[in-house]
């Protein structure tokens, strides 16, 4: 899971799994007519694509602004 701070919000997104990266890398490899010796290039392209997609989806946002506390009554 990764976080990115944006003002008073913290955006949280989930890192893609190795299985998701492998599946997309295979599709990229197939799309490029199955070239030899480009496995790492395909893996990195798939990982980058999925990370960018995860960042652009609606993130879980945790508000970090402080709440005003009421004073305790004595």
C-alpha positions in Angstrom: 0.0 0.0 0.0 1.3 3.4 -0.8 0.4 6.9 0.4 0.6 10.3 -1.1 0.1 13.5 0.9 -2.1 16.1 -0.7 -2.7 19.1 1.6 -4.8 17.9 4.5 -5.6 14.6 2.8 -3.7 11.4 2.6 -4.4 9.4 -0.5 -4.0 5.6 -0.1 -3.8 3.2 -3.0 -3.0 -0.5 -3.2 0.1 -1.6 -5.0 -0.7 -4.1 -7.8 0.0 -7.8 -7.1 2.7 -9.7 -8.9 0.0 -11.8 -10.6 -1.7 -8.6 -11.9 1.6 -7.3 -13.2 2.5 -10.7 -14.8 -0.9 -10.9 -16.5 -0.5 -7.4 -18.0 3.1 -8.0 -18.9 2.0 -11.1 -20.8 -0.6 -9.1 -22.7 2.0 -6.5 -23.6 4.4 -9.3 -24.8 1.7 -10.8 -26.9 0.6 -7.4 -28.3 4.3 -6.8 -29.4 4.4 -10.1 -31.3 6.1 -12.0 -28.6 9.7 -10.6 -28.9 12.6 -12.5 -27.1 14.5 -10.8 -24.3 12.1 -8.1 -23.4 10.5 -9.7 -20.3 11.9 -7.0 -17.9 10.8 -4.2 -20.1 7.3 -5.7 -20.3 7.2 -6.3 -16.5 8.2 -2.7 -15.8 5.8 -1.2 -18.3 3.0 -3.3 -16.8 3.9 -2.3 -13.2 4.1 1.4 -14.1 0.7 1.2 -16.0 -1.0 -0.5 -13.0 0.5 1.9 -10.5 -0.7 4.9 -12.5 -4.1 3.3 -12.8 -4.3 2.7 -9.1 -3.3 6.4 -8.4 -5.9 7.7 -10.7 -8.8 5.7 -9.3 -10.8 7.1 -6.5 -8.5 6.8 -3.5 -9.4 6.1 0.1 -9.0 9.5 1.6 -8.2 9.9 5.3 -8.9 13.4 6.6 -6.1 14.7 8.8 -7.6 18.0 9.9 -7.8 18.4 13.6 -11.2 18.4 15.3 -12.0 21.0 17.9 -12.3 19.3 21.2 -14.9 20.5 23.7 -13.5 21.4 27.0 -14.3 19.0 29.8 -16.8 20.3 32.3 -15.9 20.1 35.9 
